[in-house]
Amino acid sequence: GDAPVLITGESGAGKEIVAGAIHKFSKRSGSEFVAINCAAIPENLLESELFGHEKGSFTGAHSLRKGRFEQCDGGTLFLDEIGDMPIHTQSKILRTLQSGEFSRVGGNENLTADVRILAATNKDLRKEIQESKFREDLFHRLAVIIIHVPSLNDRVDDIPLLANHFIKLICADQGVPTK
């Protein structure tokens, strides 16, 4: 289905790989998979990145720009490190999830996009909710399905499999026989 999925786990556990696999094996696999790291984009630019902006809506907005929602219409939007998303932006994401509508920064037009949301975090969102750092209603919208990715420390049997996989990739890339 198109249910939102919340992927939890420590940094480096492979949450984005899980998100990519969910997209690859979904009915949306022929469409865009767009990943955005909510922690890496300054708060004042995150909304523009997600929803786009109209020309002249802020200093430096020299032309209309489509946001990630519009760019991946029909596809999957992966919101990495959603626990770092500012509360104000969380409200706008919640509205979009509830209504399917959004507007560009500086715009009045209601736009729609058919987007499946996958989100990931290394934070304990229930604790973040108690500390008023994450919206409980957004958590429930995102956590329709929760997948926890254990750290590699908790799955040491995977280490030889991963090592062999990367050795094969590197050798193929370098054009040398597999070691």
Disulfide bonds with the S-S distance in Angstrom:
none
